[in-house]
Amino acid sequence: MQTYDSLLATITPSSGPTRDILDPATGAVVGSAPVHSVEDLNRVVAAAVAAQPAWAALGHAARSETMQRVADAIDAAAEPLAELLSREQGKPLNGPNARFEVGGASAWLRTAAATVLETEVVLDDGPAQASLHYRPIGVVGAIGPWNWPMMIAIWQIAPALRMGNAVVVKPSEYTPLSVLALVAVMNQVLPEGLVTVVSGDREIGAGLSSHPAIGKVMFTGSTATGKAIIRSSADTVKRLTLELGGNDAGIVLPDADPAAIAEGLFWGAFINTGQTCAALKRLYVHDDIYDEVCEALTALAAAIPMGVGLDENNVLGPLQNKAQYDIVHRLVESAKESGARVLIGGNPVAEQPGYFYPTTLIADIDHDNALVVEEQFGPALPIIRYSDIDEAIALANSLDVGLGGSVWSSDLDKAREIAARLETGTVWINSHGTIHPMVPFGGAKQSGYGLEFGVEGLKALGVPQVISG
Ligand code: NAD
């Protein structure tokens, strides 16, 4: 039985340069992460190149069975993994947070293992025959962010393994321990060299995205970094899946029931303390029910506990790092200066050990305020009043990102009609951000391209090959 201490010991470097990783809730040292070099990157890429053919040769059934055993190993280490994730990322153990994330990682892995990508007959006309197959890419680079480090690493690793690839993972420099630990647990089962982690700064990410032996980069992170990766991968014409930033709008129609939707709206916006790509980041509410929705959300915000993640009572935590705290603080201040109405929050305690920003709701805010048009990625939700649905849709579509969106109504047909007019990769009806391992997920506009999850997600980790004749 793996304990927290034994898990941490397996990833603590015995030599080479290291960096202390601090708990964002307390400032305490969580552990020490290796600072890998470009030479280290080259070494693990070479090991991945060597390990990949035998893995591909196993075939789908044997790979699938091995991946189920990897998921068993994650389940067996779930509690120490969740504790490490909570300490490093800041998210509480409970609520839709650390234990939920580890459980999700295992569930996504199992679904990818069980999903079958069938050969597609694209032409069947007498002697004219053509079929579409997917070959392994080879070595896949997986670059991830700090908000859902384990879950997102699995979203990248699982379909890559299923399709016969090796993977080199580059976690965020803010949350390397979570990914190092997850991969260490996976490697209790996987063959050596098949999945490795390089832990370092953005130079390692840039090295990975220009490396000639890497055929594809799965990237999840900011739009600015996504653009840098497009550039640095150009010379080697890498395949890319880019899951980038978002600024999701939710539109509440006048026929919605404020009491019935309040909880869905709240967690749509504040899951992982707002540090979620497809969180609800701008809420447009019809004038008829604006005050009722504001009141219901304020009551929830006042009641839902925020604090140190290891305290079992808390379900909201700190911002993961100082840079993100500063962004949230700046955006809320800009809203306050513009004369917008603070319903709750907006008053962080200056002297405290962690990066805690209180749950904040801002009403009667202009649609062009910085808190509305920039991605806050934290616990501060602007609530914009509208009276004309066409105007609300135009505002929702007015930004250059389009990850998700939502429509809230008691009339499903009407909600679906409006959903079809939103320029986003996903539109949810009467929920926001709910994902499923078989339902494709991806962005529109500058929120990226490519799909993850399900059969479409597997296709993205193979090279299509047509056999004709
Ligand atoms: P980030 O772009 O700053 O960093 C992400 C990763 O890219 C890190 O590992 C970083 O080291 C690496 N990196 C930085 N510069 C690089 C370069 N030039 N080349 C290669 N790699 C480089 O993002 P973040 O702050 O960690 O994450 C927050 C952002 O991620 C938000 O915008 C959020 O919306 C987005 N996000 C999107 C999704 C999605 O599915 N669309 C999911 C989660 C987060």
Residues whose N, C-alpha, C, O or C-beta is under 5 A from the ligand:
A	BS01	NAD	I143 G144 P145 W146 K170 P171 S172 E173 G200 D201 R202 G205 A206 S209 T220 G221 S222 T223 T225 A228 E243 L244 G245 G246 C277 S447
